[in-house]
Amino acid sequence: MQTQLEKLFRLQHHQTTIRTEVVAGLTTYLTMAYIVFVVPTTLGAAGLDKQALIAVTCLVTALSTALMGLGANVPIAVAPGLGMTAFFTYTLVLTNHIPWPVALGIGFWAGVLFLVLSLIGAREKLVEAIPPSIVTAIPVGIGMFLLFIGLRNMGVVVANPNTLVMLGNFTPSVVISVGGLFVTLALLIRNVKGAILLGIVLATLVAALAGLVAPPEGVFTSGVRVAPVAFKLDVLGALRWSLLGPVFALFYINMFDSLGTLVACASEAGLVQENGKIERLSRMLNIDAVAAIVSSLLGTSPSTAYIESATGIAAGGRTGLTALVTSLLFLGSLIVIPLISIVPAYATAPSLVIVGLLMISQIRHLDFSKFEEYIPALFTILMMPLSFSIATGMACGFLSWGLIRLLLFRPREISGVLYVIMALSLISLLL
């Protein structure tokens, strides 16, 4: 067994051991296991079956992470992305009133576009065409969007007809949710492994003791049920001109999310060569694109590489064995679906707030000394939560960056590819 693992993952070459890789895989799992609660709850708000979503989230994460580990031999986990999950539910379904099967079709075509551009090598040109300030602003804006959604799901922020939003009443569920948020923050500050997961579990236990959560029908899963969401996507329904903007937006969210995460994790794992290039980056992006397509087929939002993989890398993970261990642990989560399904939305909401706060920290990379750079970036960031749409924020950022250049008589700074992106962004806003 040890010899086979050595041949498959080249453990000695990467100066690691089976024990180190197993511990690293467990660390990554504990750090990101909260998605088993959060993704189904978020997508459930769009009308999808929650219990089926729990099973699909576990299956997609296990399959995608195993593909990354075996196909690219890197210690990186892949799962349905929270930014794309929020875009799916709150922008496509709840705001634009797109039926969720069509929204799954949009995710499918976004994944296909990502894969095609990766295979023909056009992905690099697209990335190079986007201004660095906008590249930085996109994850920050998504973080703001997740923060706002999290506070709303907690009940801390509620609607007000006069002021749009206001502070909510401190009902028992809100108190439990706020308590869960600060307990999780304290655990994170103390570098406790699985802090977000522990926060969700503690909040659910308190809610159960307070009589706010019904007991589960059982502890262990009697049968895995994915039929309510699997292969329900409307591929042809998503092929409409009016949906070109959402496909484009979801593609960009996926591309920048995955690219940023893969680059960061690969650097931590020592995969950067002397010339600055990252080993197997193209293969990783191709697998990421395939995972996005598979996610849509099975009935969830597109998958992407998770930055939580950095915790496993910090624990010593250097090969795909780390990812394989994480994959097997997510597969094992299928055993306790009844327990997972009783977790209330206000118990998972703090995790959205925390993930949002972590993403917002990327704002430190913005150059605030150049007015023409940070103003379009701020438009991108602020318009995502204010318009309740990630796609709108991105479109406003691209257009404002280009418009400023045109008014400054500096059109040469806008590449041909960026002109196309701006045109698509304008079409997206108009439609």
Backbone hydrogen bonds, N-H to C=O, Kabsch-Sander energy under -0.5 kcal/mol:
donor,donor_aa,acceptor,acceptor_aa,energy
5,L,1,M,-2.3
6,E,2,Q,-2.0
7,K,3,T,-2.3
8,L,4,Q,-2.3
9,F,5,L,-2.6
10,R,6,E,-1.9
14,H,10,R,-1.5
15,Q,12,Q,-1.4
16,T,11,L,-2.0
21,E,17,T,-2.2
22,V,18,I,-2.4
23,V,19,R,-2.3
24,A,20,T,-2.3
25,G,21,E,-2.4
26,L,22,V,-2.2
27,T,23,V,-2.2
28,T,24,A,-2.4
29,Y,25,G,-2.1
30,L,26,L,-2.5
31,T,27,T,-1.9
32,M,28,T,-1.8
33,A,29,Y,-1.3
35,I,32,M,-1.8
36,V,33,A,-1.7
37,F,34,Y,-1.5
38,V,34,Y,-2.4
39,V,35,I,-1.9
41,T,37,F,-1.4
42,T,38,V,-2.6
43,L,39,V,-2.7
44,G,40,P,-2.1
45,A,41,T,-0.9
45,A,42,T,-0.7
46,A,43,L,-1.5
47,G,44,G,-1.6
48,L,43,L,-1.2
53,L,49,D,-1.9
54,I,50,K,-2.2
55,A,51,Q,-1.7
56,V,52,A,-2.5
57,T,53,L,-3.0
58,C,54,I,-2.1
59,L,55,A,-2.6
60,V,56,V,-3.4
61,T,57,T,-2.2
62,A,58,C,-2.4
63,L,59,L,-2.8
64,S,60,V,-3.0
65,T,61,T,-2.3
66,A,62,A,-1.9
67,L,63,L,-2.2
68,M,64,S,-1.9
69,G,65,T,-2.4
70,L,66,A,-3.0
71,G,67,L,-2.7
72,A,68,M,-1.6
73,N,68,M,-0.5
73,N,69,G,-0.7
74,V,68,M,-0.8
76,I,74,V,-1.5
79,A,304,T,-2.2
81,G,302,P,-2.2
85,T,81,G,-2.2
86,A,82,L,-2.6
87,F,83,G,-2.1
88,F,84,M,-2.6
89,T,85,T,-2.4
90,Y,86,A,-2.6
91,T,86,A,-0.8
91,T,87,F,-1.1
92,L,87,F,-2.4
93,V,88,F,-1.8
94,L,89,T,-2.8
96,N,91,T,-2.2
97,H,93,V,-0.6
98,I,92,L,-2.5
102,V,99,P,-0.7
103,A,99,P,-2.2
104,L,100,W,-2.2
105,G,101,P,-1.5
106,I,102,V,-2.1
107,G,103,A,-2.0
108,F,104,L,-1.9
109,W,105,G,-2.3
110,A,106,I,-2.2
111,G,107,G,-2.0
112,V,108,F,-2.3
113,L,109,W,-2.6
114,F,110,A,-2.1
115,L,111,G,-2.4
116,V,112,V,-2.8
117,L,113,L,-2.4
118,S,114,F,-1.6
119,L,115,L,-2.6
120,I,116,V,-2.1
121,G,118,S,-0.6
122,A,117,L,-1.5
123,R,117,L,-1.5
126,L,122,A,-1.8
127,V,123,R,-2.4
128,E,124,E,-2.6
129,A,125,K,-1.4
130,I,126,L,-0.9
130,I,127,V,-0.7
134,I,131,P,-0.8
135,V,131,P,-2.2
136,T,132,P,-2.2
137,A,133,S,-1.8
138,I,134,I,-2.0
140,V,136,T,-1.0
141,G,137,A,-3.0
142,I,138,I,-2.3
143,G,139,P,-2.1
144,M,140,V,-2.2
145,F,141,G,-2.3
146,L,142,I,-2.7
147,L,143,G,-2.4
148,F,144,M,-2.3
149,I,145,F,-2.4
150,G,146,L,-2.8
151,L,147,L,-2.4
152,R,148,F,-2.1
153,N,149,I,-2.9
154,M,150,G,-1.9
155,G,151,L,-0.9
155,G,152,R,-0.6
156,V,151,L,-1.6
157,V,151,L,-1.5
158,V,166,M,-2.7
160,N,164,L,-1.9
164,L,160,N,-1.8
165,V,163,T,-2.3
166,M,158,V,-2.1
168,G,156,V,-3.0
171,T,169,N,-1.8
175,V,171,T,-2.5
176,I,172,P,-2.3
177,S,173,S,-2.2
178,V,174,V,-2.8
179,G,175,V,-2.6
180,G,176,I,-2.4
181,L,177,S,-2.1
182,F,178,V,-2.1
183,V,179,G,-2.2
184,T,180,G,-2.2
185,L,181,L,-2.3
186,A,182,F,-2.1
187,L,183,V,-2.2
188,L,184,T,-2.6
189,I,185,L,-2.5
190,R,186,A,-1.6
191,N,188,L,-1.8
192,V,187,L,-2.7
195,A,192,V,-1.1
198,L,194,G,-2.7
199,G,195,A,-2.3
200,I,196,I,-1.9
201,V,197,L,-2.3
202,L,198,L,-2.7
203,A,199,G,-2.3
204,T,200,I,-2.1
205,L,201,V,-2.3
206,V,202,L,-2.4
207,A,203,A,-2.2
208,A,204,T,-2.3
209,L,205,L,-2.4
210,A,206,V,-1.8
211,G,208,A,-1.2
212,L,207,A,-3.0
213,V,207,A,-0.7
221,T,335,I,-3.5
226,V,224,V,-0.5
229,V,226,V,-1.7
230,A,226,V,-2.9
231,F,297,L,-3.3
232,K,229,V,-1.4
234,D,101,P,-2.9
235,V,233,L,-0.9
238,A,234,D,-1.0
239,L,236,L,-1.4
240,R,238,A,-1.5
243,L,240,R,-1.6
244,L,241,W,-1.6
247,V,243,L,-2.0
248,F,244,L,-2.5
249,A,245,G,-2.9
250,L,246,P,-2.8
251,F,247,V,-2.2
252,Y,248,F,-2.2
253,I,249,A,-2.6
254,N,250,L,-2.4
255,M,251,F,-2.8
256,F,252,Y,-2.6
257,D,253,I,-2.2
258,S,254,N,-2.6
259,L,255,M,-2.7
260,G,256,F,-2.3
261,T,257,D,-2.0
262,L,258,S,-3.0
263,V,259,L,-2.4
264,A,260,G,-2.1
265,C,261,T,-2.8
266,A,262,L,-2.6
267,S,263,V,-1.9
268,E,264,A,-1.8
269,A,265,C,-2.1
270,G,267,S,-1.1
271,L,266,A,-2.9
273,Q,271,L,-0.5
273,Q,277,K,-3.4
276,G,273,Q,-1.8
279,E,271,L,-2.8
281,L,278,I,-1.5
284,M,280,R,-2.3
285,L,281,L,-2.5
286,N,282,S,-2.1
287,I,283,R,-2.3
288,D,284,M,-2.3
289,A,285,L,-2.2
290,V,286,N,-2.2
291,A,287,I,-2.6
292,A,288,D,-1.7
293,I,289,A,-1.7
294,V,290,V,-2.5
295,S,291,A,-2.3
296,S,292,A,-1.6
297,L,293,I,-2.0
298,L,294,V,-2.2
299,G,295,S,-0.9
300,T,295,S,-2.3
304,T,79,A,-2.7
306,Y,77,A,-2.5
309,S,306,Y,-1.8
310,A,307,I,-2.2
311,T,308,E,-1.8
312,G,308,E,-0.7
313,I,309,S,-2.0
314,A,310,A,-2.4
315,A,311,T,-1.1
316,G,313,I,-1.7
317,G,312,G,-2.4
322,T,319,T,-1.1
323,A,319,T,-0.7
324,L,320,G,-2.4
325,V,321,L,-2.3
326,T,322,T,-2.1
327,S,323,A,-2.5
328,L,324,L,-2.3
329,L,325,V,-1.9
330,F,326,T,-1.9
331,L,327,S,-2.0
332,G,328,L,-1.8
333,S,329,L,-0.9
334,L,331,L,-1.3
335,I,332,G,-1.7
336,V,333,S,-1.3
337,I,334,L,-0.9
339,L,219,V,-0.7
339,L,336,V,-0.5
340,I,336,V,-1.9
341,S,337,I,-2.5
342,I,338,P,-0.6
342,I,339,L,-0.8
343,V,340,I,-1.4
347,A,344,P,-1.3
348,T,344,P,-1.0
349,A,345,A,-1.8
351,S,348,T,-1.1
352,L,348,T,-0.9
352,L,349,A,-0.9
353,V,349,A,-1.6
354,I,350,P,-2.4
355,V,351,S,-2.7
356,G,352,L,-2.4
357,L,353,V,-2.4
358,L,354,I,-2.3
359,M,355,V,-2.1
360,I,356,G,-2.3
361,S,357,L,-1.0
362,Q,359,M,-1.7
363,I,360,I,-2.3
364,R,361,S,-1.5
365,H,362,Q,-2.0
366,L,363,I,-1.9
368,F,366,L,-1.0
370,K,367,D,-1.0
371,F,369,S,-0.6
373,E,370,K,-1.5
374,Y,370,K,-2.3
375,I,371,F,-1.8
377,A,373,E,-1.2
378,L,374,Y,-2.4
379,F,375,I,-2.2
380,T,376,P,-2.2
381,I,377,A,-2.4
382,L,378,L,-3.0
383,M,379,F,-2.2
384,M,380,T,-0.8
386,L,382,L,-2.0
387,S,383,M,-1.9
388,F,384,M,-0.6
389,S,384,M,-1.8
393,G,389,S,-1.7
394,M,390,I,-2.2
395,A,391,A,-2.5
396,C,392,T,-2.6
397,G,393,G,-1.9
398,F,394,M,-2.5
399,L,395,A,-2.4
400,S,396,C,-2.4
401,W,397,G,-2.1
402,G,398,F,-2.1
403,L,399,L,-2.9
404,I,400,S,-2.1
405,R,401,W,-1.4
406,L,402,G,-2.2
407,L,403,L,-2.4
408,L,404,I,-1.5
409,F,406,L,-1.3
410,R,405,R,-3.1
413,E,410,R,-1.5
414,I,411,P,-1.8
415,S,413,E,-0.7
419,Y,415,S,-2.0
420,V,416,G,-1.6
421,I,417,V,-2.2
422,M,418,L,-2.8
423,A,419,Y,-2.2
424,L,420,V,-2.5
425,S,421,I,-2.3
426,L,422,M,-2.4
427,I,423,A,-2.3
428,S,424,L,-2.4
429,L,425,S,-2.1
430,L,426,L,-2.5
431,L,427,I,-2.4
